[in-house]
């Protein structure tokens, strides 16, 4: 079986460095807010070409903490609005709700990325921010989004949970990452981070993540406990050193997938190519016969996944925010047709060719 992502195989490729890193933490006897976390935060901030990095417990916390911090600094009221794409993982919108703000959905383009041309119609006097998601590892159209945000005085929070290595520098105000094990930069458990060059924002994010306290036992805000622990930080430091090379291998695999699938000339299987840069966290194809294709591939020894079968406006926990039952046709189409092919920097050329061959035999 060619797995969608063989984490055991992937993590074994980092040995013995991973075990050495874990042993180093155990031997040090300091497991939270220590040397490993400090080093990782500095290294990841530099990698992202930003001044500050705050390690947190997961990607959802990273998004939520930024919104809470900005809400506090800017004096946003509860129920101010944040524009989010209708096609993304639910955490993007859940973070808005957790911050006591209101998500407003907009449709995506054919690549699954937020469509900047639709931002204006989603605006209202209550709009305060927009969250572009770098879905599948593709870079959203940040130039158009920044221009729109600057014209309307909106805060931009980038959701880069799937885009380690592509969301860097530029005019970024804040970028939120997840280090869930399956990410391009994945821990051996949960983890996340906020990167920014805004010193005041960084300080408030860190304060909120530490029970709302800058100093021990002095709690300025009603915060939370959200930390990147020392073991995960040590693991991420090991993996960060290989991230550029691993992303390059993902690109090679994606190019082969795209060229081969395009050469098939089959209208029932479309490779959703990025129109900008990508680190190919996921390689999605679209098929009106997705379930049949998925079953055939599984019987042939190819594991695939679906990202994501329900757009945000159909999620039970978010239906109340879709006033008037608005429809988002492209998000709905992708939700019904998307199928994710195996993607890992450790896939061999033979395995990639086998995936393509079995697709051809299955259509």
C-alpha positions in Angstrom: 0.0 0.0 0.0 1.3 3.4 -0.9 0.1 5.5 2.0 -1.2 9.1 1.7 1.5 10.0 4.1 3.7 7.5 5.9 4.6 9.3 9.1 6.6 6.5 10.6 8.7 6.3 7.5 9.1 10.1 7.4 10.1 10.4 11.0 12.5 7.5 10.7 14.4 9.5 8.1 15.3 12.0 10.7 17.0 9.5 13.0 19.1 9.5 15.1 18.7 13.3 15.3 15.1 13.1 16.6 15.9 10.7 19.4 19.0 12.7 20.3 16.9 15.9 20.5 14.3 14.2 22.8 17.0 12.8 25.0 18.6 16.2 25.2 15.4 17.6 26.6 14.9 14.8 29.0 18.4 15.1 30.3 18.1 18.8 30.7 15.1 18.4 33.1 13.4 21.5 31.8 10.2 20.8 29.7 8.3 24.1 29.2 9.5 27.6 28.1 13.1 26.6 28.0 16.2 26.7 25.8 14.8 24.6 23.0 11.7 26.7 22.6 13.7 29.9 22.7 16.1 28.6 20.0 13.2 27.3 17.8 11.3 30.6 18.0 14.4 32.5 16.9 15.2 30.1 14.1 11.7 30.0 12.8 11.3 33.7 12.9 14.5 34.1 10.9 13.3 31.4 8.4 10.0 33.3 7.9 11.9 36.6 7.6 10.0 38.0 10.6 11.2 39.5 13.8 9.2 37.5 16.3 7.9 34.0 16.8 5.7 32.8 19.6 5.3 29.1 20.0 1.8 28.0 21.0 -0.1 24.7 21.5 -1.6 24.3 18.1 -2.7 26.1 14.9 -6.2 27.0 16.2 -4.7 28.7 19.2 -2.3 30.6 16.9 -5.1 32.0 14.9 -7.3 32.7 17.9 -4.5 34.4 19.9 -3.7 36.8 17.1 -7.3 37.8 16.7 -7.7 38.3 20.5 -4.5 40.4 20.6 -5.5 42.6 17.7 -9.0 43.0 19.1 -7.5 44.2 22.3 -5.0 46.5 20.7 -7.4 48.0 18.2 -10.5 48.1 20.5 -12.7 45.9 18.3 -16.1 45.2 19.7 -17.6 41.7 20.0 -19.2 40.7 16.7 -17.0 42.7 14.5 -16.5 40.8 11.3 -13.6 38.9 9.8 -13.7 37.7 6.2 -12.7 34.1 5.7 -12.8 31.7 2.6 -15.7 29.3 2.5 -13.3 26.4 1.6 -10.8 25.7 4.3 -10.4 23.6 7.4 -12.9 24.6 10.1 -10.3 26.0 12.5 -10.0 29.1 10.4 -13.5 30.2 11.2 -13.6 28.6 14.7 -10.7 30.9 15.7 -12.9 33.9 14.7 -15.8 32.6 16.8 -13.5 31.9 19.8 -12.3 35.5 19.7 -16.0 36.6 19.9 -15.9 37.9 16.4 -18.1 37.0 13.4 -16.9 35.1 10.4 -18.1 36.3 7.0 -17.6 33.8 4.2 -16.5 34.5 0.6 -16.1 32.1 -2.2 -12.7 30.8 -3.5 -11.2 30.6 -7.0 -10.7 27.4 -9.0 -7.6 26.7 -6.9 -9.4 26.8 -3.6 -7.9 30.1 -2.6 -9.8 33.1 -1.3 -11.0 35.2 -4.3 -9.8 38.9 -3.8 -12.4 40.1 -6.3 -15.2 39.1 -3.9 -13.9 40.9 -0.9 -15.7 44.1 -1.5 -19.1 42.5 -1.5 -18.3 40.8 1.8 -17.5 44.2 3.4 -19.7 45.9 6.0 -19.1 48.8 8.5 -18.2 46.1 11.0 -15.5 44.4 8.9 -12.1 44.6 10.7 -9.9 41.8 9.2 -9.5 39.2 6.5 -7.9 35.8 6.9 -6.4 34.4 3.6 -5.7 30.7 3.8 -2.7 29.3 1.9 -4.7 26.2 1.1 -2.9 23.0 0.0 0.4 24.9 0.4 -0.4 27.5 -2.3 0.3 31.1 -1.7 -2.9 33.2 -1.8 -2.9 36.3 -4.0 -1.4 38.4 -1.2 -0.6 41.4 -3.3 -4.3 41.9 -4.2 -5.4 41.1 -0.6 -2.9 43.6 0.9 -4.0 46.3 -1.5 -7.6 45.8 -0.6 -6.8 45.7 3.1 -4.8 48.9 3.0 -7.5 50.7 1.1 -10.1 49.7 3.8 -7.9 49.7 6.9 -8.2 45.9 7.5 -5.9 43.7 9.5 -4.6 40.7 7.5 -3.9 37.4 9.4 -2.5 34.7 7.1 -3.5 31.1 7.9 -0.3 29.2 6.9 -1.2 25.9 8.6 -0.4 24.2 5.3 2.2 26.5 3.9 5.5 26.2 5.8 8.1 27.7 3.6 5.9 29.7 1.3 4.4 32.3 3.7 7.4 34.5 4.4 8.2 38.2 4.7 6.4 40.6 2.3 4.0 42.9 4.0 2.7 40.2 6.4 1.2 41.5 9.6 0.8 38.2 11.3 1.1 34.6 10.1 -0.3 31.6 12.0 1.2 28.1 11.7 0.2 24.6 12.7 2.8 21.9 13.4 0.4 19.0 13.4 2.4 15.8 12.6 1.3 15.6 9.0 2.4 19.2 8.0 5.4 20.0 5.9 7.0 21.0 9.2 5.4 18.6 11.7 6.0 17.8 15.3 5.4 14.5 17.0 2.2 15.9 18.6 0.4 19.2 18.5 2.1 22.5 18.2 1.7 25.9 16.5 3.3 29.3 16.2 2.6 33.0 15.4 5.2 35.0 13.5 5.1 38.7 13.1 7.4 41.8 12.9 5.0 43.8 15.0 6.6 44.0 18.5 3.4 45.1 20.3 1.3 42.4 18.7 3.9 39.8 19.5 4.0 40.8 23.1 0.2 40.7 23.5 0.0 37.3 21.8 2.6 35.9 24.2 0.8 37.5 27.1 -2.6 36.0 26.2 -0.9 32.6 25.7 0.5 32.8 29.2 -2.7 33.1 31.2 -2.8 36.8 30.3 0.3 37.5 32.3 3.5 39.3 31.4 4.8 38.7 34.9 4.1 35.7 37.1 0.9 36.0 39.1 0.0 39.4 37.6 -2.7 38.7 35.0 -3.7 41.7 32.8 -6.0 39.8 30.5 -8.3 36.7 30.7 -5.9 34.6 28.7 -5.2 30.9 28.2 -2.5 28.3 28.6 -1.1 27.7 25.1 2.6 26.6 24.9 4.9 24.8 22.5 6.6 22.3 24.8 10.4 21.7 24.8 10.2 18.2 23.3 8.2 19.5 20.3 10.5 22.5 19.9 13.5 20.3 19.8 11.9 18.0 17.2 10.9 21.0 15.0 14.5 22.4 15.2 15.7 19.1 13.7 13.1 19.1 10.9 13.4 22.8 10.1 16.9 22.2 8.8 15.5 19.9 6.0 12.4 21.8 5.2 13.6 23.6 2.1 15.0 20.3 0.6 11.8 18.4 1.5 9.6 21.1 -0.1 11.8 20.9 -3.2 11.1 17.2 -3.4 7.4 17.8 -3.0 7.6 20.2 -6.0 9.3 17.5 -8.1 6.5 15.0 -7.3 3.8 17.6 -7.9 5.2 18.5 -11.3 5.3 14.8 -12.3 1.7 14.4 -11.2 0.5 17.5 -13.1 2.3 16.7 -16.3 1.2 13.1 -16.3 -2.5 13.8 -15.4 -2.7 16.6 -18.0 -1.3 14.2 -20.6 -4.1 11.8 -20.0 -6.5 14.3 -21.4 -9.4 13.1 -19.2 -12.0 15.6 -18.3 -13.1 13.5 -15.3 -9.7 14.0 -13.6 -8.3 17.6 -13.3 -5.1 18.6 -11.5 -5.8 21.8 -9.6 -2.6 23.5 -10.3 -1.5 26.5 -8.3 -1.3 29.8 -10.2 1.4 31.0 -7.9 4.1 29.5 -5.7 3.3 26.4 -3.6 5.0 24.0 -1.2 2.5 21.3 -2.1 1.4 20.2 1.3 -1.4 18.5 -0.6 -1.7 17.6 -4.3 -5.5 17.8 -5.1 -7.2 16.5 -8.1 -10.9 17.1 -9.0 -13.2 14.4 -10.2 -17.0 14.3 -10.5 -16.7 10.5 -9.7 -14.4 11.0 -6.7 -15.8 8.2 -4.5 -15.6 5.7 -7.3 -12.0 6.8 -8.2 -11.0 6.7 -4.5 -12.3 3.2 -4.1 -10.6 1.9 -7.2 -7.3 3.5 -6.2 -7.6 1.9 -2.7 -8.1 -1.5 -4.2 -5.0 -0.9 -6.3 -3.0 -0.1 -3.2 -3.1 3.7 -3.3 -4.4 5.6 -0.3 -6.0 9.0 -0.8 -7.8 11.5 1.4 -10.4 14.2 0.9 -9.7 17.9 1.9 -12.5 18.9 2.7 -16.0 17.3 2.2 -17.9 20.2 3.7 -17.3 23.9 3.0 -17.5 26.2 6.0 -21.1 27.5 5.4 -22.4 23.9 5.6 -20.6 23.1 8.9 -23.2 22.6 11.6 -21.3 24.8 14.1 -21.1 27.7 11.6 -24.5 27.6 9.8 -25.7 30.4 12.1 -23.1 32.8 10.5 -24.4 32.3 6.9 -27.2 34.7 7.0 -29.7 34.2 4.2 -28.3 30.8 3.4 -25.8 32.2 0.8 -24.3 29.8 -1.6 -20.6 29.6 -2.6 -20.5 27.6 -5.8 -16.7 27.1 -6.2 -16.2 26.1 -2.6 -19.1 23.6 -2.9 -17.8 22.2 -6.2 -14.3 21.6 -4.7 -15.8 20.0 -1.6 -17.7 17.6 -3.8 -14.9 16.8 -6.2 -11.5 17.1 -4.4 -9.3 14.0 -3.9 -5.8 14.3 -2.4 -3.1 12.1 -3.9 -0.2 10.7 -1.8 2.4 13.4 -1.1 5.6 13.0 0.9 9.2 14.0 0.3 10.0 10.3 0.8 7.9 9.0 -2.0 10.1 7.2 -4.5 10.0 7.9 -8.3 8.6 4.4 -8.7 5.8 5.0 -6.2 4.9 8.3 -7.8 4.7 6.6 -11.2 2.6 3.8 -9.7 0.1 6.4 -8.4 -0.2 7.9 -11.9 -0.5 4.5 -13.6 -3.3 3.4 -11.3 -5.2 6.7 -11.9 -5.0 6.0 -15.6 -6.2 2.5 -15.1 -9.1 3.7 -12.9 -10.6 6.3 -15.1 
